[in-house]
Amino acid sequence: MDAFPWGVVIIGGPILLGAALVWAKLRSAKADRQADPDTPADDPSKGM
């Protein structure tokens, strides 16, 4: 039972990190669309 907290950290940490990255990417994309809705998503001025 001593390994239980470390198992949660090892397995849960990357899951939480991935969820945070996905959430941040979605928020960023939404903000970009609101800031300049007429620019297409694949425009070079968008950075990609």
N, C-alpha and C positions, 0 to 999 in steps of 0.2 A: 504494500500500500504506500510505501515511501516514494515510489516512482510516479504515482498518480499526478501530482501537480506538474511535474516536468513533462509528462505526456501531454497534458493540456497545453502547456506552453509551446512544445515542439510542434504539435499538430494544429493548434488553434492560432498561433502567431501568424504563420503564412496565410492562413485562410482570412484572418482579419486584415492583414496587409493587402491581400489581393482585392478584398471587398472595398477597402478604402481607396485603392487605386482606380478601380472601376467607377466608383462613385465620383471621384474627382474628375475623371475623364468625361463622364456624362455631364457633370456640372459645367465644365469648361466648354464643351461643345455647345451646350445650351446658351451660355453667355456669348459665345462667338456668333451664333445665329441671331441672337437678339441685337447685338451691336451693329451688325451689317447684314441684314437679311437678303439684300439683293446680290451679294457676292456668292458665286457658286462654291460648294464645299471643296472642289478640287482646284480652285484658283491658286496660283503660286504665291500670291500675296498672303495667303492663309498660313504659309509655312510648310505645306506638304503638297 
